Amino acid sequence: MEILTEGSIPSIPEEVDSGLPPSAVGLAVDVGTTTVAVSAYALGTRQHLATVAAKNVQMRYGYDVIRRISYATRPPLTGSAETVESGPSALHYGIIVQLEKMFAQVLQASASKMPRGVNPVITSIVITGNTTMLSFVCAVPVNGLAAAPFTPASLFDFTATWGKVRSGTACVHNENLDKPTTEMLKVFGASVVSTETPVYFPPCIGAFIGADTVCAMLSAGFPVPGAEAELHPWESPLTAPRLIADVGTNSEIALYVPDSKDYAGRILCTSAAAGPAFEAANISCGMSAVEGAIDKVAYENGKLICHVIGDVNAKGICGSGLVSAIATLYENKFLDKGGVIVKGGAKLGDGMRCIEFTPAVYISQQDIRNLQLAKSAVRTGLQYMLEKSPSLPVFCVAGAFGTKLSMKSAAKIGLIPAELEKRTVHLGNAALAGAVALLFSPTLRKKCTDLAKKSYQINLAAVPEFQLRFLNSIDF
């Protein structure tokens, strides 16, 4: 599976600590809803050693955070002889076991980059992610995230030992967990991480604006509002607004508005529940962006031309390919403004209309509607933020989907406002890049705390006329 792990690491104010032993290794971890990435760095030289990535094993309990929260808050189930594993235990131990295995993989891959005769030792870890994912890692209850007013039990911004994180006792608010299984105990017994290794969790802003967004702000160069006159030499002042979005299942959006003579600077944040369409999870022939996935569609000489990753026979279509396909179909009048197939369609066995790209890959009328609902959620959030910006901002796109997305196609179908198309900067995996910087810098950890404190979360659903805005953004 291709998972984006590269991003722009922000400037680190501290000097390299050459006094650290050459064996000292730090791990930066991004626990995403869909994917998990772990990068290893030599702490004494800041050399990148290795990165491993994989799908989040928690997907078996639900593709998005809403389903996983529901699983974690369900009543205990009972079997014929014993209690079935509880939701909190399944989600906590599932991700912990995955992290233990990934730590071992990245450490093994790092060994070849170390000086001769030096064995790598993990001495520091930073774990970022959205509020729900960090709650599962730390076994923090998610009941408050299940219903309004959506109050998280913890906003993190603390350091705990790996042993306490693993056992689900990292902070004062913890679930009562089942005992680890024999298989788990074997994994824990073979751990490559000392139970005393410190683990730092960056701050979250709210229920659906997590530490990954704060780390992305760091990578995007957001200053702390109101501190422009106190910028450090390593910081650059921002005179124009800056908008960052990590478009995915739960799309997080943040707007930095600089100070002016008329108003104080501020950071506004919101999230848009787009659902899994951008990950191609609820699409008939959807798949990840790996070999065999259609990632681009063009229309030439009266034919639909598909580009397939790996130049092999198409097996399905990925999220960026879906956007490209629908933009091409709309531009060439296969679809009307409402997304209805009006040209070149075929029929599936149930009578639903579809458009075939190859004998094995098609998109249905329902797939188009799923994409419209997802793009409407994101568009509503972006448009609202533009209204709050005093001038047109620089648009920073973070995350795997956004990095591979054609901004022209996104503007064509109304996923992003047209005026942002030419104002876009791609940041890659900005959350992981920010977490890497936090391995080396207490100053940047303090800045993350200040950024979170100065950020204001907006609940889009509470915005007047939100439903009308959403409905008006569904059409192309």
Salt bridges, closest charged atoms under 4 A:
GLU2 OE1 - LYS404 NZ 3.57
ASP64 OD2 - ARG67 NH1 2.62
GLU100 OE2 - ARG166 NH1 2.98
GLU235 OE2 - LYS447 NZ 3.05
ASP295 OD1 - HIS307 ND1 2.68
GLU387 OE1 - ARG469 NH2 3.06
GLU421 OE2 - LYS422 NZ 3.96
ASP450 OD2 - LYS446 NZ 2.83
